Amino acid sequence: MAPTASPFNDQHKKWIIYKFVELKSEILVFIAFRKELNPNNPRKVPKRYAFHRLIQEFNHQGTIAELLI
């Protein structure tokens, strides 16, 4: 089964991971992303599960530490 395509570009991915390290909460990252990066139309923000998948992928691969270097 092929992995699902991410709705985030590379810049968004880095922002999400940095925010997660700062806030330690997927829901708070979701709210911050919605407010900061798309304040005019919050419906265009991907669903919360997309954030969860992205954060879990980075936790599983251990690449959060590599991004922070």
C-alpha positions, 0 to 999 in steps of 0.5 A: 500500500502506497503512503498517502500524499502529505498536504504539507509542503517542506516549509510547513513540515518544518514549522509543524515539527518546530512548533510541536517541540515547543508546544508538546501538543498536536492540538495546540500545533493545529490551532497555531497553524490555523491561526498563523498560516491561514487566518483568512480561510481556516477550512483550507487547513488540513484535518487534525489527523494529517498533523498527527500522521506527520508528527508520528512519522517524525517521532518514528523515524527519529528525525526531529533531532536532525531538524533541530541541529 
